[in-house]
Amino acid sequence: MPMKVLNNIHCRFALCAILSIAFSSCTKPERVLDLQGHRGARGLAPENTIAGFQKALEFPLLSTLELDVCISKDGKVVLSHEPWMNAEICGLDSGLIAENSMAYNLYEMTLDSIQSYDCGSHVLPNFPEQVSHPSFKPSLAQLFEYLSSRNKPWPNLNIETKSKRSRDNTFHPSPHRFASLLAAEILEANEAYPEADLLNKVTVQSFDSRTLREFLRMHIGVKLCLLSEQDGDAEAQMDKMGFPVDIYSPEHSLVTRELLSWCHFRGIRVIPWTVNDLARMQELIDMGVDGLISDYPNKFSLLVY
């Protein structure tokens, strides 16, 4: 074979090799989003219940269970969005309770008393796809037991402390005691379920920066998330707090490209709440958010990223 032909062949092989390396080095890494089921799967099943979390975990793209916690009279961490019985969904055998009132303050009720109420049989009016299921408000310890019983990898857990200054020592304990009770249950579960790698899976989130500050002082290793509903100025909020968080979670209408740039430059992930419209979910993903919190985890499979 003439030398000129050999040289041409060698050049072609070399060019192909160079192009192959160039294309492989330009390939983007797979994008990983933290897709969270709000209160389990509130749009499909009773919120903050074992049945709701079970439903949420049916969707393989879900990575995190988002949940709310309050404190009972006997110091147990209870899953509930309100620190009282919600008159829209909670009742006894005789029917729904009459109204939200101090008579149903969870901080004045023991765990046994709280769990005598059914908070799953009545569907929330704004969620027509929700399927009722008789359910009580579980304790955090009972959620841990359920997740262990599945014999499957544990999801991440995004735990919101339901506290505010005006309710201190009325609907919940002081921030220090609230955080201490929650931390104790997390640490106990971390020992009981070593397979869960729980400290790496838990995020504690709150609108109340005081409970986040208490967790920061404990140095137990869980991630911290600041929730925001009216002000998307993350810089001002964290300056006021005195420390940066791992995750910033604004109401989804507050997300802007400027907010994303500010947070990402500082290594802070942005995961907005609560996004139920598919078009808006896709828009936020295209903007560059790091995850979504939604009442409808069944919609995650329809997203493109």
Beta strands, then each sheet from edge to edge (+ up, - down):
strand 1: 34-37
strand 2: 64-71
strand 3: 77-79
strand 4: 91-92
strand 5: 95-96
strand 6: 156-161
strand 7: 202-206
strand 8: 223-228
strand 9: 247-250
strand 10: 269-270
strand 11: 291-294
sheet 1: 3+ 2- 1- 11-
sheet 2: 3+ 2- 6- 7- 8- 9- 10-
sheet 3: 4+ 5-
end
